[in-house]
C-alpha cells in the first residue's frame, strides 16, 4: 500500500506542476490572441491579461528584434508559452520519478 500511495502522490504532484505550466502557457496564448486580433488596450480584461502575461514572459520580450509589433508579440510570447510547457513538463517528470 505504501508504494501505491507514494506513486499516487508523485503522480498528483506531477499533474499539478503540469497544470500550472498549462495555465501559464494559456495566459500567454490569450495575450497573443488579444494583440493579434486588435483588442482594445484600455479594456479591463485586456489590461488584466497583459499584467499577468508580461511577468510570465520572463526574458523573452525583446529577445529577438523584430520590426513588426504583432510578429514580435507572436514570437516572443509564443516562445514564453512553449518555455512554460517544456520546463514544467520536465519538472513534472522529476516529481514522477
N, C-alpha and C positions, 0 to 999 in steps of 0.2 A: 503494500500500500504506500509506503513512503516514496518508492520510486515513481509511482503514478502521480502522486501529489507534487513531487519535485518537477516532473515533466509538465504537469498541468500549470504550475506556477511559472515555469520558464516560458511556456507557450503563451500564457497570458501576458507576461511582460513583453515578449516579442510582438504580440498583437498590438499592445498599447503603443510601443515605440513606432511600429509601422503606421498605426493610425495617426499619430501626431505628425509624422512626416507627410502623410497623405493630406492632412488638413493644411499644413504649411504650403505644400505644393498647390493645393486647390485655391488658397488665398492668392498666390502668385498668378495663377491662371485667370482667376476672376479679375484681377487688376489688369492683366494684359488685355483681356476682352473689353473691359471698360474703356481703356485707352484706344484700342483699335476700332471700336465701334463708336467712338466720339461721345462718350458720356459727359454730361455736364460736370465740370470740375468743381463747381460750387455746391453740388448736391451733397447732402449729409452722408448718404451711403457711399458715394464715391470717395469722399474725404476719409471716411472710416476705413474703407479697404486700403486706401493709399497709406494711411497712418500705420496700418499693420504690415502691409506688403513691403514698404521701404526698409524697415529694420530687418525683416526676414530675408531680404535680398543680399544681406551681408556686404561683401566686397564686389559683387557682380556689376552693379550700375557703374558705368564709366570704364569698365574693364576694356571694352573694345570701342574705339572712337568711330561712331557711325553717324553720318550727316543726317540721315532720315530719322526723325524722332520716333516715329512709330516702329520702324525696324529696330531701332536701338532698344526700345522697351521690350519688343518681342524677343530679341536675342538675350539681353541682359537678365530680364526677369524670367525668361524661359530657362536659361541656364541655372538660375537660382532654384526654380521648381524641380528641375532634374537633379540638382545637387541634393535637395532635401529628400527626394525619393531614394536616391542611391545611398546616401550616408545613413539614413535611418534604417534602410534595408540591411546594411552591413552591421549596424549596431544591434538590430533585432537578431541577426544570425549569431552574434556573440552571446546574447542572452539565451538563445535557444540551445546552445551547446551545453 
